[in-house]
Amino acid sequence: MKFFLKGIYLFVFISTVFSCSKEYEVPQDLVLQDFVWKGLNAYYLHQDQVPDLADTRFSSDPQLNTYLATFPSYNSLFSSLLISTDTKSTLIEDFNTIAEPAPRTTFTNGLEFGIIADPSNPDNVLGYVSHILPNSDASNKNINRGDYFYAINGEQLTRANFENILTNGANSLIIAMANFDGAVITPNSESVVLEKQNYTYTPTLLEKIITLDADNIGYLMYQNDFSKNYMNDLNNTFLNFKDQSVNKLILDLRYSILGGGSAENISQIASMITEQTASEVLIKEQWNAKAQSWFIENQPDSLLTLFPKELSGSASMNSLNTTDVYIILNGENFKGSSAVELLINSLKPHINVHLIGNQTAGNNEGSITLYNSPDYNFPLKNDTHTVALQPVVLNFLNKDDQTYASGFSPNISLCEHEDALNLGVLGQNTDPILNGVLNYISTGTATSASPCNPNNFEYLYHSIDAQRITNQRVFMEQNLPNTN
């Protein structure tokens, strides 16, 4: 998100509102406590629900300091000032650790897999291949989605050993393959040797154009986070879709790790999906009453994000003239992320957004980073410590003032797990999930997957789950006034 506040507004505000408190020097042993209280008092979204953060709670700085001195640490003060349901606001001990996620790399053989219990011997387990990473060692071997394996390096996989062997084991693995009919595992004579190697993840697993009736459907299976590392790659993908006259988009996130979301990046993805005029509102912000009133009075445009026309660095945005986007989310307890929900909510007034999979969680709050400085921005920070705050400070709304605290219900519900006996081929209609979406596009009829887990498999593990980023916040950049 762009920096909004003009220097003259900031200067006038601080000069007229904050100068009196500057006459009082904060005791050195309370500098961090003072920062925590004043930062949350100014910008914490739930400030009006915390009595000790009320503007009328203390009549003077000395009175505030007496209160602050009752806490053994600034950490305990911070925790005490959050509402009981707030699990997202955090205190950062060292702001030097705050950085944009690096491009995603790992040491892997490229095998992504699930594990189910052996139906005939519940102490043993069976592995199934869910997908193979592009350009990995496994992509050059005879192993594919839907294959089964039961032993590694001659050792039978069991409940007790499978995770250690497959995730922490040797760099070279001999995968013993098997046939499976849903009831009986039958070892066969095939084996595959996989070698771990340094690997840089591609942004996408699969990109293709699917022609269905009169529609050109862009199918994008995305596997990464939503950090700026991948915005140029996505922009190139959308150029290809645009050149092939894509009018509908399937965004498949079933194997994505998500995370890394910022309002700026989400706005760029939204602009790639649908072409709108530069004056069209995509996102609105609702801060606490004190901050909101200042923004409305002094800089109302700072509360709005419009559809961007350029990526960071001035690259032109490749926008589709799409009418419908179909977003696939599924997996055990996988409810997307706040970044995906922001994308869904922001697009809803502009195009048809269809959710395939799970009910989402309702993470509609945004966070910023506060530094210990007169305006809470980085340049004038106190250099005697490295503490920063990342509280939730706002709710996101769309053009029509709709938010999503209750999450989004899917148009088509999916089972928590893909059927290990019927995975099909990704990108083809033999994949039951994609086939269901294509039928929905063709007929307009939403048919939920049923029945789920007809063979009563006990699903124990999926390798993608451990890679998913659990952070459920969207971060934004905003130059701030000081509202004390």
C-alpha positions in Angstrom: 0.0 0.0 0.0 1.3 3.4 -0.9 2.4 5.9 1.7 -0.5 8.3 2.1 0.3 11.1 4.5 1.7 14.4 3.2 4.5 16.0 5.2 2.5 19.2 5.9 -0.4 17.3 7.4 2.0 15.3 9.7 3.8 18.4 10.8 0.7 20.4 11.6 -0.9 17.5 13.5 2.1 16.7 15.7 2.8 20.4 16.4 -0.8 21.1 17.5 -1.6 17.8 19.3 1.5 16.2 20.7 3.8 19.1 21.7 2.6 19.4 25.3 3.4 15.8 26.2 6.9 16.3 24.8 7.7 18.7 27.7 7.7 15.7 30.0 10.7 13.4 29.8 9.9 9.7 30.1 11.9 8.0 32.8 14.6 5.7 31.3 13.3 2.6 33.0 9.8 3.2 31.6 10.7 4.1 27.9 9.4 0.7 26.6 6.3 0.6 28.8 5.5 4.2 27.7 5.9 3.2 24.0 3.6 0.1 24.4 0.9 2.0 26.2 0.9 5.1 23.9 1.2 3.1 20.7 -1.8 0.9 21.6 -3.8 3.9 22.9 -3.3 5.6 19.6 -3.9 2.8 17.1 -5.1 -0.5 18.7 -8.3 -1.4 16.9 -10.0 -2.4 20.1 -8.7 0.6 22.2 -12.3 1.5 23.2 -12.8 -1.9 24.7 -9.8 -1.7 27.1 -10.4 0.5 30.1 -6.7 1.0 30.8 -6.3 2.4 27.3 -9.0 5.0 27.6 -8.0 8.5 26.8 -9.5 9.6 30.2 -7.7 6.9 32.2 -4.8 9.1 33.2 -4.8 12.8 33.7 -1.0 13.3 33.4 2.2 11.6 32.3 3.3 11.1 35.9 0.1 9.4 36.7 0.5 7.2 33.6 4.1 6.4 34.7 2.9 5.3 38.2 0.6 2.8 36.5 3.3 1.6 34.0 5.7 1.0 36.9 3.4 -1.6 38.4 4.2 -4.0 35.5 7.3 -6.2 35.8 8.0 -5.9 32.0 6.8 -4.2 28.9 5.8 -7.7 27.6 3.4 -8.2 30.5 2.0 -4.7 30.0 1.4 -5.4 26.3 -0.4 -8.7 27.0 -2.6 -7.0 29.6 -3.8 -4.3 27.2 -5.1 -6.7 24.5 -8.7 -7.9 24.5 -9.1 -11.6 25.5 -9.9 -12.8 21.9 -7.0 -11.1 20.3 -4.5 -13.7 19.2 -3.0 -11.7 16.4 -1.4 -8.6 17.9 2.3 -9.2 18.6 5.3 -7.5 20.2 8.5 -7.8 18.2 11.7 -7.9 20.3 14.0 -7.0 17.4 12.6 -5.1 14.5 15.6 -6.0 12.4 14.0 -9.4 12.0 11.0 -7.9 10.2 11.5 -8.4 6.5 9.7 -9.4 3.3 9.7 -13.2 3.0 12.6 -14.4 1.0 12.0 -16.4 -2.2 11.0 -19.9 -1.0 13.8 -22.5 -1.1 14.3 -25.8 0.6 16.3 -29.1 0.4 13.9 -31.6 -1.1 13.5 -34.5 -3.5 10.3 -33.0 -4.8 7.8 -35.6 -3.5 4.7 -34.2 -1.9 2.5 -36.9 -0.3 -0.2 -37.9 2.0 -0.3 -40.8 4.5 -3.2 -43.1 5.4 -3.4 -46.0 7.8 -3.1 -49.5 6.3 -6.7 -50.7 6.4 -5.6 -54.3 7.1 -2.9 -53.4 9.7 -3.5 -50.1 11.5 0.1 -50.0 12.8 1.4 -49.7 9.3 0.8 -46.8 6.9 0.6 -46.2 3.2 1.9 -43.2 1.4 0.2 -41.7 -1.7 1.7 -39.2 -4.1 -0.4 -36.0 -4.2 1.9 -34.1 -6.6 5.5 -33.7 -7.8 7.3 -30.4 -7.7 8.3 -29.1 -11.1 12.0 -29.3 -12.0 12.8 -31.4 -8.9 14.6 -34.7 -8.8 11.2 -36.5 -8.5 10.0 -34.8 -11.7 12.6 -36.7 -13.7 11.7 -40.1 -12.1 9.0 -42.6 -12.7 6.7 -41.5 -9.9 3.4 -39.7 -10.3 0.3 -38.4 -8.6 -1.8 -41.3 -7.4 1.1 -43.7 -7.0 1.4 -45.6 -3.6 4.5 -46.5 -1.5 4.8 -48.6 1.6 8.5 -48.7 2.5 11.6 -46.5 2.4 15.2 -47.8 2.2 13.9 -51.3 3.0 12.0 -50.2 6.1 8.2 -50.6 6.4 6.5 -47.3 7.1 4.6 -47.3 10.3 2.7 -44.8 12.4 5.7 -44.4 14.6 8.4 -43.9 12.0 6.9 -42.4 8.8 7.3 -38.7 9.6 10.9 -39.1 10.7 11.9 -41.2 7.7 10.2 -39.0 5.1 10.9 -35.6 6.5 14.1 -36.0 8.5 15.6 -39.1 7.0 18.4 -39.8 4.6 19.1 -37.5 1.6 18.8 -40.5 -0.7 15.6 -42.5 -0.5 14.7 -45.8 -2.2 10.9 -45.6 -2.4 9.2 -49.1 -2.5 6.0 -48.9 -4.5 2.8 -50.8 -4.1 -0.6 -51.5 -5.6 -3.7 -50.6 -3.6 -7.3 -51.4 -4.1 -8.7 -49.6 -1.1 -8.4 -52.6 1.2 -5.2 -54.5 0.5 -1.7 -53.2 0.0 0.2 -55.3 -2.5 4.0 -54.6 -2.8 5.2 -54.7 -6.4 8.6 -55.0 -7.8 9.0 -51.3 -8.6 11.1 -48.8 -6.7 12.2 -45.2 -7.2 15.4 -43.6 -6.0 14.9 -39.9 -5.0 17.7 -37.5 -4.1 17.3 -34.3 -2.1 18.7 -31.2 -3.7 18.6 -27.5 -3.2 15.3 -26.3 -4.6 13.7 -23.0 -5.4 9.9 -23.2 -5.7 8.3 -22.0 -8.8 5.3 -19.7 -8.1 2.9 -22.1 -9.8 2.5 -25.8 -10.1 0.4 -25.7 -13.3 -0.9 -23.1 -15.8 -3.1 -23.9 -18.7 -6.0 -22.7 -20.8 -9.2 -24.9 -20.8 -11.8 -24.3 -23.5 -15.3 -25.0 -22.3 -18.3 -24.2 -24.5 -17.8 -20.5 -25.3 -15.4 -19.8 -22.4 -11.6 -19.6 -22.3 -10.8 -20.6 -18.8 -7.4 -19.8 -17.3 -6.4 -22.5 -14.8 -3.8 -21.5 -12.3 -2.6 -23.9 -9.6 -0.6 -21.7 -7.2 1.8 -23.1 -4.6 3.5 -20.2 -2.9 2.8 -17.3 -0.6 1.5 -13.9 -1.7 4.7 -11.9 -1.1 6.1 -9.5 -3.7 8.7 -12.1 -4.7 6.1 -13.6 -7.1 4.2 -10.6 -8.3 6.2 -10.3 -11.5 5.8 -14.0 -12.2 2.1 -13.8 -11.7 1.9 -10.7 -13.9 3.6 -12.7 -16.7 1.2 -15.6 -16.2 -1.7 -13.2 -16.5 -0.2 -11.7 -19.7 -0.3 -15.2 -21.2 -3.9 -15.6 -20.1 -4.8 -12.2 -21.5 -3.2 -13.0 -24.9 -5.4 -16.1 -25.1 -8.6 -14.2 -24.3 -9.2 -15.8 -20.9 -12.6 -14.7 -19.6 -12.9 -16.8 -16.5 -10.3 -17.9 -14.0 -9.8 -20.9 -11.7 -7.3 -20.1 -8.9 -6.5 -23.4 -7.3 -4.9 -22.9 -3.9 -5.2 -26.5 -2.5 -1.4 -26.9 -2.4 -0.5 -23.3 -1.6 1.2 -22.2 1.6 -0.3 -18.7 1.5 1.0 -16.2 4.1 3.1 -13.3 3.1 0.1 -11.2 2.3 0.1 -7.5 2.3 -2.7 -5.2 1.2 -0.5 -3.9 -1.6 0.2 -7.4 -3.0 -3.5 -8.4 -2.7 -4.5 -5.3 -4.6 -2.1 -6.1 -7.4 -3.5 -9.7 -7.7 -7.0 -8.3 -7.7 -6.1 -5.9 -10.5 -4.6 -8.8 -12.5 -7.8 -10.7 -12.2 -10.1 -8.0 -13.3 -9.5 -4.8 -15.3 -11.2 -1.8 -13.6 -10.7 1.9 -14.0 -8.0 3.6 -11.9 -10.8 5.4 -9.9 -12.5 2.2 -8.8 -12.3 1.5 -5.1 -11.0 -1.9 -4.2 -10.4 -1.8 -0.4 -11.7 0.5 2.4 -10.2 0.7 5.9 -12.0 1.2 9.2 -9.6 2.1 12.0 -10.4 2.8 15.7 -12.6 5.9 16.2 -9.7 8.2 17.1 -7.5 7.4 14.1 -10.4 7.1 11.7 -11.7 10.6 12.5 -8.2 12.1 11.9 -7.9 10.3 8.6 -11.3 11.4 7.5 -10.7 15.0 8.4 -7.2 15.3 7.0 -6.5 12.6 4.5 -9.7 10.7 3.5 -8.0 9.2 0.4 -5.6 7.4 2.7 -8.5 5.1 3.8 -9.0 3.8 0.2 -7.1 1.5 -2.0 -7.9 1.8 -5.7 -7.2 -0.7 -8.4 -3.5 -0.3 -9.2 -2.3 0.0 -12.7 1.3 -0.8 -12.2 3.4 -3.2 -10.2 6.1 -1.9 -7.9 8.8 -0.7 -10.2 6.4 0.7 -12.7 5.8 -2.5 -14.7 2.4 -2.4 -16.4 -0.3 -4.5 -14.9 -1.6 -7.3 -17.1 -5.3 -7.3 -16.3 -7.9 -9.8 -17.5 -11.4 -8.8 -18.6 -12.8 -11.7 -16.5 -16.3 -12.0 -15.3 -15.9 -14.9 -12.9 -13.1 -16.2 -10.6 -13.3 -19.7 -9.0 -11.1 -20.0 -5.9 -10.4 -23.6 -4.7 -9.5 -24.0 -1.0 -9.5 -27.4 0.6 -7.6 -29.5 3.1 -8.0 -30.6 6.7 -8.8 -27.5 8.8 -7.6 -25.3 6.0 -9.7 -22.2 5.9 -7.5 -20.1 3.5 -5.9 -17.1 5.0 -6.7 -13.5 5.7 -5.0 -12.6 2.4 -7.3 -14.8 0.4 -10.3 -13.5 2.3 -9.3 -9.9 1.5 -9.0 -10.8 -2.1 -12.5 -12.4 -2.1 -14.2 -9.6 -0.3 -12.5 -6.9 -2.4 -13.4 -8.5 -5.7 -17.1 -9.3 -4.8 -18.6 -5.9 -5.9 -16.8 -6.0 -9.2 -17.0 -9.6 -10.5 -18.5 -13.0 -9.6 -16.4 -14.7 -7.0 -17.1 -18.4 -6.5 -15.5 -20.2 -3.5 -14.9 -23.9 -3.8 -14.0 -25.9 -0.7 -14.1 -24.8 2.9 -15.8 -22.2 5.0 -13.2 -19.5 5.6 -12.3 -18.2 9.1 -13.2 -14.5 8.9 -9.8 -12.8 9.4 -10.8 -9.3 8.4 -8.2 -7.4 10.4 -5.1 -5.6 9.2 -1.9 -4.9 11.1 0.9 -2.3 10.8 4.3 -2.0 12.5 4.7 0.7 15.1 8.2 2.0 16.0 9.1 4.0 19.1 9.2 7.4 17.5 7.1 10.6 17.6 5.0 9.5 14.6 5.4 5.7 15.1 7.2 5.5 11.8 10.7 4.0 11.2 12.9 7.0 10.4 12.7 8.8 13.8 12.7 5.7 15.9 14.4 5.5 19.3 17.8 3.9 18.7 18.2 2.7 22.3 16.2 -0.5 21.7 14.8 -2.7 18.9 11.3 -3.3 20.1 8.4 -2.8 17.7 4.6 -3.5 17.9 2.4 -5.2 15.4 -1.1 -4.7 16.7 -4.3 -5.1 14.7 -5.4 -1.6 13.8 -8.2 -1.8 11.3 -10.9 -3.8 9.6 -11.0 -4.2 5.9 -14.2 -3.4 3.9 -14.9 -3.5 0.2 -16.4 -0.9 -2.1 -19.9 -1.6 -0.8 -18.8 -1.4 2.9 -19.0 -5.1 3.3 -16.6 -6.9 5.6 -16.2 -10.6 6.5 -15.8 -11.2 10.2 -17.9 -14.4 9.8 -15.9 -15.7 6.8 -17.2 -16.9 3.5 -19.4 -19.9 2.8 -18.4 -22.0 -0.2 -20.5 -22.3 -3.3 -19.3 -25.9 -3.6 -18.2 -27.8 -0.5 -15.3 -30.2 -0.8 -14.2 -33.1 1.4 -11.4 -32.3 3.8 -9.2 -34.8 2.0 -8.8 -35.7 -1.6 -9.8 -39.3 -2.1 -6.5 -41.3 -2.0 -8.1 -43.9 -4.3 -9.2 -41.4 -6.9 -6.8 -38.5 -7.3 -6.8 -38.2 -11.1 -4.4 -36.0 -13.1 -3.9 -32.4 -12.1 -5.2 -30.0 -14.8 -7.4 -32.7 -16.4 -11.0 -33.5 -15.8 -9.9 -36.8 -14.3 -9.1 -34.7 -11.2 -12.4 -34.8 -9.3 -12.1 -31.3 -7.9 -11.3 -29.6 -11.2 -14.0 -31.7 -12.9 -16.6 -30.5 -10.4 -15.6 -26.9 -10.9 -15.8 -27.3 -14.7 -19.3 -28.9 -14.4 -20.3 -25.9 -12.2 -19.1 -23.5 -14.8 -20.8 -25.3 -17.6 -24.2 -25.9 -15.9 -24.4 -23.3 -13.2 -25.3 -26.1 -10.8 -23.3 -26.4 -7.6 -22.9 -30.1 -6.7 -20.9 -30.7 -3.5 -18.6 -33.7 -3.3 -20.4 -36.7 -1.8 -19.9 -39.0 -0.1 -16.7 -38.0 1.6 -14.2 -40.7 2.4 -16.3 -43.6 1.1 -13.6 -46.2 2.1 -13.3 -44.8 5.6 -9.5 -44.2 5.3 -7.7 -42.8 8.3 -5.9 -39.8 7.0 -2.8 -39.1 9.1 -0.6 -36.6 7.4 -0.1 -34.4 4.3 3.3 -32.9 3.6 1.9 -29.6 2.5 0.3 -29.0 5.9 3.6 -28.6 7.6 4.7 -26.0 5.1 1.7 -23.7 5.4 2.2 -20.4 7.0 -0.1 -20.0 10.0 0.1 -16.2 10.2 -3.5 -15.0 9.7 -2.9 -11.3 9.2 -2.7 -8.9 6.3 0.1 -6.3 6.8 0.1 -2.9 5.3 2.4 0.1 5.1 1.1 3.4 6.3 2.8 6.6 7.4 1.0 7.7 10.6 0.2 10.8 12.5 0.5 10.6 16.2 -3.0 10.6 17.7 -2.1 10.9 21.4 
